[in-house]
Every structure is written in C-alpha cells, then in structure tokens.
Amino acid sequence: MLGHNERSILTKLKQQCGAQFTSKMEGMVTDLQLARDNQMAFETWMGEDEAERRPKVRRCRLPVSNPVLKVPVVSALETRRS
C-alpha cells in the first residue's frame, strides 16, 4: 500500500528512532495512500454518465390517506389543578 520511497524512509527511521517514534508516521502515510485511492475512485465515478451515478432505487407507490389524529393535549395548568 505504501510507496517504495515512503517505506524505505520509514524503515530507516524505525531502525534509528524505534517503532514507537515512527508508528504515527506510518499511520499518516497509510492515510495518505487511502486518500489517494479514494480520490481516484471518486474521479472515476464522476467521469461516469450521470444516469449511472444515480442510486438504483425502486419506488413503491402505496395509496396514502390523510388520517386525522386526535390527540388530547393536557396543559400544565390543568394537571396542577388535579
């Protein structure tokens, strides 16, 4: 996943400074590679026809009625009187 140059530098740093010192740098280089891969995938996706990019959604039309909901609302004053 890492490039050859990046791997070489990290290996030398690990030998000189220890694994604990380079662990966060390795994570950073891995994150950079993932970002490159995601950017390439996004650019490929954007290059596709717009119709191909749209999610495939099946729509189901169900009859919808407009029910009237009757909900009794009790005010705070009425509950205090009780």
Helices and strands as residue ranges (DSSP letters): H 4-17, H 19-47, H 50-53, H 76-81
